[in-house]
Amino acid sequence: MLTYDMRTETYRLSHKALLLLGLLLQGPMTGYDLNRIVRAHGHLYADLKKGNIYHLLDGLARQGHLHVTVQPGARGPRRERLVYELTPSGREAFRQLLKEVMTSFQPAFAGLASAVVFLPELERQEALALLRRRRELIGERRRAVAGELSSLDGGLLRLAGDHLLAAIDTELAWVDKALGVVEQTPWSGGPESHVEQDSAGGLSL
């Protein structure tokens, strides 16, 4: 059984790294094991994709937070599997990251702010249709998340789920407000309008 350590490389830790480090507190695991646990929680950790997991594991190992063991005889083209285990540095990184994530607030930016200021470039009805469609999609996601979380027991795991639902509810409230603003704001949008007019409170260039 071959073992090796991947050493230091500058790597910015995130809440995704926190999840992997926290899961590895239970003991050594493969990337497959970690992905299976993450996928079992559905929407709760939906932003952590399979490719992200392996990328993060590699980065954490290069920083010395994980010890990697190569086990031969596994299925697949490589005929081997990598088992990841926390190092003392990894345990300390987990504790520091846990404190940092719990005491920081980072709004999620998905490009929406850039799009909203240009809505006056569209006809009012088209802008309203887009907002209504956004509300439909968010509503569908909320129903899916609520359905998954309904099977969770109380405690901290359910608390994490409630945080996700609260974020979705906040987004729904914002869309409702946006619909009201677009419906009531003086509008001269459409192909002939220009951003410079700023007629509906959009971005002036």
N, C-alpha and C positions, 0 to 999 in steps of 0.2 A: 504494500500500500504506500503510494508516493504522497508525501505532504510537502507543501511549500507555502511561503508567505508572500503576498504581493505588498510592496512597500509604498511609502508615502507619495501622494500626488495631491495637489490642491483640488479639493472637491467640496462644493457647497452642500451642506446637509439641508434637508427639508422635512416637512411633515411626512412625506412618503418614506424617507429614510428612517424616520422615527418609527413608523409602522413595522418596517422590516426588522429593525434592531429590537423592537419590543417583542415581536414574535419569536425571535431567536433567543430571547431570555428563557424560553421553554426548553431549549436544547438545540443541538446541531440539526440543520435541515438542508435539503436540496432546494434549488430554485423551483423545481416542480412542486415540492411540498408547500412552499410559501405561496406560489400562485394558486394552488388548490384552496388554501385557507382564505386568501383574499377574495377569490371568485365565489366562495361559499357565502360571503357577506353581501353579494350583489351590489346594489346601488350605494351602500354605505362607503365603499372604497373603490367606486367605479373609476376614479381618475388615475388609479394605479394599474396600468396595463401590463400585460405579460412582458413586453419588450422593455418597459420601464424597470421592472423587477430585476431582470438580468443586468441591465445597465447600472442600476443602483448598487447591486451586489458587487459588481466589478469595481466600481468607484470606492465603495466602502472598504473592500479588501485592499485596494491600492493605498488607501490611507492608513492601513494597519488596524482598522476596526474589526476586521474579520480574518479568521484563519481558514484557509481553504484546504480541504483534503480531496485528492483525486482517487476515486474508487473505480477500478477496472471492472469489466464484465457487465456493464449496463446495456440496455437496448439502445438502438439508434446508431447513426453512422459513426459517431465518435467512440462508441463502445466503452464509454466511461461516464461517470457522473461526478459533479462537484458538490461537496458537502461543506456548508458554511457554518462556522462556529464563532461566537463572540469572543473577542480578546478583552483583556482588562481595559484597553483603550476604547473598545466598542461599548463596554458597559458604562464607562464614564461619558462617552459621547451621547449615549441614550439618556442618561440623567440630565445632562446639560440641555439637550435638545427638547426634552419633555418640559423643562422649566421655560425655555424660550418660546415654544409653541403656545403654551398655556397663558403666557403674559404678553403675547403680541397680537396685533390685529392687522390683517392684510386683506383689504377688499379684493374680490375676484374681478379682474378686468378681462372681458372677453371681446373687446372691440365695440361694445354697444355704444359707449359714449361717442365714439367716432362716427357711428352711423346716425345717431339721433339728431345731431346738430345739422345733418344734411337732409332731413326729412322734407323741408320745404322745397327741395328739388323735385319732389313727386307731387302728383295730384293728391288732394286731401283724402279722397276715398281709397286711393292706393295705399297711402300711409296708414290709414285706419285698418285696412285689410291686413297689412303686415303685422300690426300690433295685435289684432285679433287672432291671427294665426300663431303668433308667439304665445299668446295666452293659452290657446288650445294645447300647444306642445308642452308648455310648463304644467298645465293641468293634468295631461296624460302622465307626465313624469311623476307628479305628486301622487297620483293614484297608484302608480307602480311601486313607488318607494313606500307609501303607507301600507300597501298590501304586504310587502316583504317584512316591514318592521313590526307588523301586527303579531308576528309569530315569536318575536323576541320577548324574553322575560324582562322584568324590571332590572334596575341596576345601571351600571355604567355603560354597558353596551346599548341599552335602550336610550340612555341619555345622549349618547353620540348620535343615534338615529333621530332623536328629537331636535338636535341642533341642525341636522340636514333639512328636516321638514320646516324648521323655522326660517331657514335661508330661502327655501322655495316659496313659502308664504310671503316673505318680504318681497320677492320678485313679482309674485302675482299682484300684490298691492301696488307696486310701482307701475306695472302695465295698466292697471285700472286707472291710475292717476294720469298716465300718459295718454290714454284714450280720451279722457276728459279734456286735457289740455289741447290735443289736436282737434277735437270737435269744436272747441270754443274759441280757439285762437284765430285771429284774422289770417287768411291764407291766400297766397297767390302763387302756389306751387305748380310745378309741371315743367315740361321740357323747355318752355320759353323763359322760365325764371332763372335768376342768377344768384349765387351765394351772396354777392355783394349787396343785394337788396335787403337781406336780413329781415324780410317782411314778417316772418313768423317767429322771430327771435332766434334764428339759426346763426351759424358761425359766419362772421364777417372776415373777409380776407383782404 
